Amino acid sequence: MSTEFDYLGDAKSSKLFDLVLQLATDLHVTRQRLRAVEALLVRGGHLDGDAVDGFTATPAEQPAFNADRDGLQARLLRILTEDGPAEHPLRNQWEAAIETRSR
């Protein structure tokens, strides 16, 4: 890890900090977009203000919700498990993935 991205003087702590930053960024973007969509739907009369709070996914919808959750967890775990220099931290993982696909 280059010193530019070594925020805390310890590689493991800095990776954890990267994870927290990624979570905060994802959460902020998601909350802003969700708030905008809800406001637009309520303004247009397509949704009651409290309809989202009572939402339950159907069995057909649940796999998409599960896939979104699993994808988020995979992206966050990748931050903790990546290696290599900060300029291209996933190079080793990328090359391994390409090698696996070419077999």
FENMOJO-V867946 format. One record per helix or strand of 3 or more residues. SS is the DSSP state (hx for helix, st for strand). FROM is the first residue (numbers start at 0). TO is the last residue. Records with the same first field share a line. If there is no record, write none. Layout:
SS=FROM-TO + FROM-TO
//
This chain:
hx=2-4 + 10-42 + 51-53 + 58-80 + 85-87 + 90-100
//
